[in-house]
């Protein structure tokens, strides 16, 4: 693409410059300039800026993907989590979930193990941890 006087237009010059840069630099170069750009952006913007661009990105993603996309990435995330964590992790989060649920249900829960017709926090946590592990 050239203009009437035989010179490259801006688009063509940018494309050629990008190709030359890509040939002359490696992955570390791009990581370094990306990090510098991220730092400069962080110094010049506040929390609201990141919330706004995150919201826009989320909206754009939602417009461009269907239910199956989210199911697939959720499944991949679950697989990665299960590969990264052992039995104790799931037992601990199950226990915490059980405690939180007990506190919601009875306004504080009973940690003394007394029987009032409700499952103890420990039992709920154990069951939740076992179910998550499975």
Secondary structure, DSSP 8 states (H G I E B T S, - for coil): -B-TTS-B-HHHHHHHHHHHHHHH--HHHHHHHHHHHHHHHHHH--HHHHHHHHHHHHHHHHHH--HHHHHHHHHHHHHHHHHH--HHHHHHHHHHHHHHHHHHHHSS---S---SSS--HHHHHHHHHHHHH-
